[in-house]
Amino acid sequence: MGRGDKRTKKGKIFLGSYGKARDRKNKNVSNDNRNLPTPPEQKD
């Protein structure tokens, strides 16, 4: 159950492979604010 085990996340990181224990879609998670709604504009 260590780095040489293909079935664990640590083993997949060590081998550079992906699968159920290490999914690809969680690799590039970022905290950008592009999807936040813009505040309404102030009218004077």
Residue frames as qw, qx, qy, qz and C-alpha x, y, z in Angstrom:
[[0.000, 0.885, 0.465, 0.000, 0.00, 0.00, 0.00],
 [0.354, -0.657, 0.095, 0.659, 2.75, 2.44, -0.81],
 [0.181, 0.674, -0.315, -0.643, 4.36, 4.05, -3.80],
 [0.004, 0.227, -0.883, -0.410, 4.64, 0.83, -5.78],
 [0.300, 0.383, 0.847, -0.215, 0.94, -0.04, -5.41],
 [0.032, 0.177, 0.546, 0.818, -0.94, 0.81, -8.63],
 [0.244, -0.610, -0.725, -0.210, -4.30, 0.80, -6.85],
 [0.334, -0.713, -0.371, 0.492, -3.60, 3.71, -4.48],
 [0.219, 0.971, 0.091, 0.030, -3.41, 7.44, -5.18],
 [0.351, -0.792, 0.438, 0.239, 0.18, 7.61, -3.94],
 [0.655, -0.065, 0.670, 0.342, 1.17, 4.76, -6.25],
 [0.516, 0.698, 0.444, 0.222, -0.48, 6.38, -9.24],
 [0.000, 0.987, -0.131, -0.093, 1.27, 9.71, -8.54],
 [0.507, -0.560, 0.585, 0.295, 4.58, 7.82, -8.31],
 [0.591, 0.150, 0.708, 0.356, 3.95, 5.95, -11.57],
 [0.081, 0.314, -0.258, -0.910, 2.41, 8.98, -13.34],
 [0.124, -0.263, -0.852, -0.436, -0.82, 7.20, -14.25],
 [0.419, -0.099, 0.147, -0.890, -4.51, 7.94, -13.74],
 [0.342, -0.210, -0.901, -0.164, -7.56, 5.90, -12.83],
 [0.481, -0.677, -0.490, -0.265, -10.27, 5.60, -10.19],
 [0.632, -0.537, -0.290, 0.477, -7.92, 6.37, -7.32],
 [0.254, -0.478, 0.124, 0.832, -6.48, 9.41, -9.14],
 [0.459, 0.712, 0.530, 0.050, -8.87, 11.13, -11.49],
 [0.468, 0.238, 0.232, 0.819, -7.71, 13.62, -14.14],
 [0.051, -0.774, -0.371, -0.510, -10.44, 16.23, -13.59],
 [0.534, -0.827, -0.140, 0.108, -9.16, 17.13, -10.10],
 [0.747, 0.000, 0.029, 0.664, -5.63, 17.90, -11.34],
 [0.256, 0.246, 0.103, 0.929, -6.08, 21.53, -12.43],
 [0.250, -0.797, -0.550, 0.016, -8.41, 23.00, -9.83],
 [0.324, 0.219, -0.096, 0.915, -7.94, 26.76, -9.61],
 [0.130, -0.654, -0.565, 0.485, -9.46, 29.57, -7.58],
 [0.132, 0.109, 0.292, 0.941, -10.17, 32.08, -10.31],
 [0.203, 0.463, 0.532, -0.680, -13.14, 34.44, -10.04],
 [0.083, 0.061, -0.581, -0.807, -14.30, 34.31, -13.65],
 [0.248, -0.388, -0.835, -0.301, -17.65, 32.65, -12.90],
 [0.117, -0.476, -0.575, 0.655, -18.77, 35.13, -10.24],
 [0.195, 0.805, 0.498, 0.259, -21.57, 37.51, -11.24],
 [0.313, 0.248, -0.078, 0.913, -20.57, 41.13, -11.65],
 [0.048, -0.527, -0.564, 0.634, -22.14, 43.65, -9.26],
 [0.286, 0.802, 0.485, 0.199, -24.75, 46.00, -10.79],
 [0.394, 0.300, 0.008, 0.869, -23.43, 49.36, -11.94],
 [0.155, -0.590, -0.462, 0.644, -24.09, 52.40, -9.74],
 [0.212, 0.646, 0.428, 0.596, -26.16, 55.18, -11.36],
 [0.254, -0.265, -0.324, 0.872, -25.65, 58.72, -10.07]]
